[in-house]
Amino acid sequence: MDLNTIWFILVTVLFIGFFFLEGFDYGVGILLPFLSKDDNERRAIINTIGPHWDGNEVWMITAGGALFAAFPHVYATLFSGFYLALVLMLAALIVRGLAFEYRSLRDDPVWRSRWDLAIFIGSLLPALLWGVTVGNLMRGFAIDADMNYCGGLIPLLNPYSLLAGLVFVTLFTAHGANFLVLKTEGVIVERAKKFGFKAWIAATVLAVIFLVWTFFETDILTKSGLNGLIPALLAAVALLLSGWFGKKGKDGWAFIAGSLTVVFVTIMVFAGLFPRILISSLDVAYTLNIYNASASPYALKIMTIAAAIFVPIVLVYQIWTYRVFRDRIKADPETLIY
């Protein structure tokens, strides 16, 4: 296995970590207006992810940095082609982060309700845009011979990619509901179960439609050699089990199955792309892969050494933070921070 392949796998792992962690993070923010009846309940919901949201976003930053370092041409093409969408996403994430920190600094209902709206929009919009981005990666978009995107914003908002965005939103919402069931108490748990089941139904229906469309629209599931068919089937099984466990009251297993759904969906995408990274819809010769878009062998070697040292440290730290804040959150203003 060469270093190009190793770095493709590492980028895949980083996106798996990001979508798994930030998936329920976004889901909790999306659920905020629907599961809370008063300010204490809203604070309890926010406190479930308050200590973690910034650490979860580190995975996105690290994944972007890995793309920049290992596959600079991919980084340049992707981030320039999706520039407007990424700026909108970053703006939403910045406002969302401010909302977590400033929301409870004033005991003013209007002040807090506006920040609550910022958390909701700042969670919904990135989830939707990530789905749209992934949909375009699977479908391909207009990349020319100079590795430049030449299509504009409107072609990226095609029906297939918008459906992918809805799949991400509903999947993350169900993921967030499963997380809240494990992290809260009382009426919030019951509401999370009810709303999470509705989100699970929507995610299941949309995912089936999306997979059928993917079969005819792309070669992600059908290309020769490594493809995304087996991970897609595993994701479907995990999604069905998540709903089944939830109905049976096996909340921990429901969260695990929902998490595996996100993991297998991410693997499906990257396995279906490999060894490609960005597919050109203009000409297959313009497609960016792990070889024509990579950094120099020496750069990959140095970065591999650095990754071998620091990635395990990040993993240990992340696991430690979740262990420290593993207790359930009560809607008690004396114990709430955010």
N, C-alpha and C positions, 0 to 999 in steps of 0.2 A: 504494500500500500504506500503510495507516494504522499508527499506533504500536501499537495493540492487536494487530494481526497480527504486527508486528515482534517484540513481546515474547513472543507465543506461539511464534514461531520460535526466539527466543533461549532460552526455557525448554526447548524441544525439543532444541536443541544442547547445553545443559548436561546434560540427562539422557542424551543420546547419549554425551557424554564420561564421565559417571559410570558408566553401565552397561558401556561399553567397558573403562575402566581398572579399576574396582572389580570387574568381572566376572571377570577372570583373577585378581585379588587374592583374592576370595572362593574361586575355584576352587582356588588353591594351598593355602589354609587347609583346605578340605574334603579335599584329597588328602593332607595331611600324614600322617595315621596309616596310610595305605595304601601309600605309596611309600618309606617310610624303614624301615630295619632296625636302625639304631643312632643314637646321639645326634649324631654328626657329620653323618650324612645328613639328619637332621631339621633341624639348624642350617643346612645348606646350602640346604635348601628354604626355610626361613624367611628366609634372607638374600637370596633372589631378590626378595622384596617388602619386606624390612625398610626400605630407604631410601625406599620409595614409598607405603606404605599410607596414611600420614597425608595426603600430597598428593592421593592419589586421592579420599579422603573429602571434601576441600575442594569437589569438584564437587557432592556431595550438599548440603553446607551452602549453596553458592552457588545451587543450583537452588531450595532451600527459601527462601532470601532473595529470589530473583527472584520467586517466587510471592507471597511476602508483600508485596513492594513493588508489583508490577504488577497482581496479581489478589488483593487482600486477602480478599475474600469466599471465594474458592476455598481460600486458606490456612486461614481460620478453619473452614470446613466440613470440609475434608479432615483437618486435624490434630486437630480435636475428635472427628470421627467415628471416626477410626482411632487414637484416643489410646492405648488399651491396647496395641495392636500396635506403635505407634511407641515407646512407653516400653520395651517388651520388646526391640525392635530396638536402641534406643540403649544399653540396659543390656548387651546382647551385644557391641556395638561398643566400649563402654568397657572391658569385661573383656578383649576381644580386644587392644585397644591396650596395656593393662597387661601382657598376656602377652608381646607383642613386646619390651617394654622390660625386664621383670623375669625372664623365663625363664632366661637364661644368667648371671644374677648370682650364682647358687649352684650349685656342682657337686654337686647332690643329685638322684639319679634320680627320687625321689618328687616333689620340688618341680618338676622339669622336666616330668614326665609330666602333672601337674595343669595346668600352664600350656599344654601341648600340647593337652590336652582343651579348654581354654578357647578356644584358637585355632580348633579344629575346630568347636565349637558356635557360637562368635562369627562364624564364616564361613557355616556352614550355615543358621543361623536367619535372618539378614538376607536371604540370597538367597531363602529360602522366602517370607519375609514380603513382600519386594518383588514377587515373582511374584503373591502373593495380592492385594496392593494393585492391581497393574496389571490383574489379572483383574477386579476389582470396578470399576475405572475403565471398562473396556471394556463390562462387562455393565450397569453402572448400579446405584445403590443408593438407599435411601429418603431423599430430600431433600424437605423440606416447603416451603411457600410462604415461610417466613422464612429459607430457606437453611440450615436446621439438619438434621443427620442424626438420624433418629429410629428407627433399627432395632436398636441394640445390637450386641454382638460376634458372636453366633452366626450371624446372617444373612450376615455377611461371610465366614464359613468355609463357603461353599457349594461343591459339587463342582467347578463350573467354575473358580472362583478357586483352589481347592486344586490342580487340575490345572495351572493357570498357574504356581503355585508350584513344582511338580515340574519343569515345563519350564525354569524359570529355574535351578533347582538343577543339573539335568543339563547344560544349555547352558553355565553358568558353569564347571562341573567340566571339561567338554571344553575350554573356553577356557583354563582354568588349566593343563591338561595340555599344550596346545600351547605355552603360555608357558614351562613348565618344560623342555620339549624344547629350546628355544632358549637357556635361561639356565643349564642345569646340564651336568654331564659324567658319563660312565661309566654305572653301573648305574641311576642315577636316570632317565637319559634313556630307557633301554629300558623301565623300569617305567612311566614317564609315557606312553610310546607305547601300551603294552598297555592300561593302565587308561583312557587317554584315548579309545581306540577303543571300549571298552565304554561309556563315558559318551556318546560320539557316537551309538552305536546307540540307547541309551535316549533321548537327546535327539531323535533323528530320529523314532522311533516316537511319542513323546509329543507332539512338535510337529505331526505329521500329524493325530493325534486332536484336538489342541487347535484346529487351523485348521478342521477339519471342523465341530467343535462351535461355533466362533466364527461360522462362516457361518450357522448356524441359530439361535444364541443371541443374536447382536448384529447391528447394522447396520454394524459397523466395516469390513467388506469389501464392502458392497453399497449403502451410501447414495449418493444422487445427488450429482454433483459430485465433489469431492475425497474419496477414501476410501483404505483401506489395502491394496487388492487387489494393486496392482503392487509396493509394498514387500514384501508377504507372499510373492509369487512370487520376488522377488529374494533374500529371506532363505532361502527353500527351496533355491534354486540354490546360494547361497553355502554353506549347511550341507552339501549333498551334495558340493560341491567340497572342502570342508574335510576330510571323511573320505577322499575319493579321493586328495587330495594327501598326506595322512598315510600312507596305505598305500603310496604311491609313494616315500616318503622325502623328499618336497619339504616340509621342515619349515617353512621361512619362508612359503611359499604357503599351507600349512595354517593357520598362525596368522593370516595376512591374511584368508583366507576365513572363518575362525571369527569374526574381528573384524567383518567385514562382515555376518555373520549377526546379531550383536548390534545393529549399527547399523541394519540394515534392519527388524529387529523393533521397535526403538524408533520409527523413522519410521512403521511400520505403525500403531502405537498412536495416535500423535499426529495423523497424517493422517486416520485413521478418526474421531477425535474432533472435529477442527476443523469449525466454529468453537466447538464445545462444549468444555468442560473437565471438568465433572462432570455426568454424566447422571443425572437423577432417574428412578427406577423408579416413582414415584407418579404423576407427571404431567409431560408434556414441557414444560409451561409453567414448571415449577420448575427446569429444567435451568440450570446456570450456564455462561455462555459468555464469550467474550473481551470482551463489551461490558457485560453487566449485572453482571459481577463485577470489573470493572477499577478501577484507581485513576483519579484525575482526569487529564485531558489534560496539565496542567502537570507533575504528578508523573512521568508517563510520559516527557515531554520531557526533564526533568532527569536521570532515570535512564538514558535513552538516551545522553546525552552521557557520563555516567560509565561506562557499559558499553563505549562505543566506545574509551575510554581504557584501562580496566583489564582487560577480557577478553583483548585481545591480549598484554598483559604476562603474565597467568597462563599463556596458551598457550606463550609463549616460554620461560618459566621451567620449565614442565612438560617440554617437549621437551629443554631443557638438562639437567635432572636425569636423564632416561633416557639421554641421550648420555654423561654422566659415568659412570653405573653400567651401561654396556652390556656389560661383559665377563662371560663365563660364570663361574659360582660353582663352586668346587671344595670337596669335603668334607674340607677341611684345617683343623683347629682353629686353626692359626697365622694364617689369613687371615680367619676368620669373626668377625663383630662380634656378631650377635644370637644 
